Every structure is written in C-alpha cells, then in structure tokens.
Amino acid sequence: MVIQHIFLPSVYTNCYLLGDEKSGSAAVIDPGAFDESILGEAEALGLTIRAIFLTHGHYDHTGGVAALRERLAGLPVYLHPADAGKNDQLFPTAALGDVTLWRDGDVVCVGGLKAEVFHTPGHSGGSVTLRCQNVLFTGDTLFAGSMGRTDLPGGSYEEIMASLKRLGELEGDYQVLPGHESFSTLEQERRGNYYMRQALGE
C-alpha cells in the first residue's frame, strides 16, 4: 500500500493518493482543489488514478473533481447519498456529475486494496471514514486532538459524538489521516482527544 499526502493550500485541505503497488491502481481521496501535484505525484509513484473517493460533500473536499475528470475521463466518484445532489455553496455536489453512491459497510477496491466505508455523520449527514488496512481516512469527522464542526447545515453534535464513539471502539490502533491539519493515531486520540474521550464516556 502506498499513501501520498498532498496538501492543497488554496483550501487548506489534506488530499491523499491511496495506491496499490502491485496493480499500479490508485484513488484520490478528497481533491478539494485541482493541483498539478496530484497528477505529478501519481506519475512519480507509477500509479494510475482509477477513482475519486470523497469523505463528504463540502466544497473544500470536492472542488478538484471536475478538473480531474476532464484530465482523466471516466473516473468514478464515490460519495454518500446524504451529501449527493445538492446545489449550494457549501455542498456543490450536483455539479459533480454522475456519482457512485456508497453506504455504510460497502467495500471498494483499489487494485488489490480494500477500502471499507464507515458512515460517520455529524460534520455532514454524508460524512464517511474509510478504513484500509491499518489506516483510517477520517475526513472532517476526527482531527488530531479535535473533531469537525457541527454548526454547519447537515451537522449534528449528537451524531458526531456517536461517530467518534464508533471509531474509538474499533479494536487495535490505526494511523489517522484527517481532512485537515496534522496526522495522528487512534490510540493517541483515545488518550488525549477530549471529544473522543467524552464520546467514549470517560
């Protein structure tokens, strides 16, 4: 498994390439803006982008989709139905074109890699966390030492607390790769994240 972090300064969002070395296939996770480095990093790693995975439908995670699809025709885009088909500044998802809807428990393959979908609402109704091997791509649900905002349309404090509880109760440890700011581990968040500790009843 290859993971390449690409910071997108125009939207202050973390974008990731998730690649399978054996097949050379890759997915782009949360292209919040188009940046040539997304294509450049994939080429440098010998990866072919086969799909776009969206952890939720906010503009700062979806803004690069159209340009990537122009450059790489036929790319499927995966998004939870609760965030799909909207047409406002925060959720410009109707403009994404055809999307493939994924739901809790779905497993999507990137070459030989399997990404499991956890529906983790709270920041938005359609927020998901993706688990691939020992990594969690948490979008804006779980941050290092914090959690996503719940005061925007579609947000819910009760739902995000339930989502944090679900993630915190996963067995073992995982690398946590969020949608913004620094990386972490699940064990570190269990110990030191006030919101996760509250969600876990500690």
Secondary structure, DSSP 4 states (H G I P E B T S, - for coil): -EEEEEEETTTTEEEEEEE-TTT-EEEEE---S--HHHHHHHHHTT-EEEEEE-SS--HHHHTTHHHHHHHSTT--EEE-GGGTT--SSS--GGGG-S-EE--TT-EEEETTEEEEEEE--SSSTT-EEEEETTEEEEETTEETTEE---SSTT--HHHHHHHHHHHHTSSS--EEEESSS--EEHHHHHHH-HHHHHHTT-
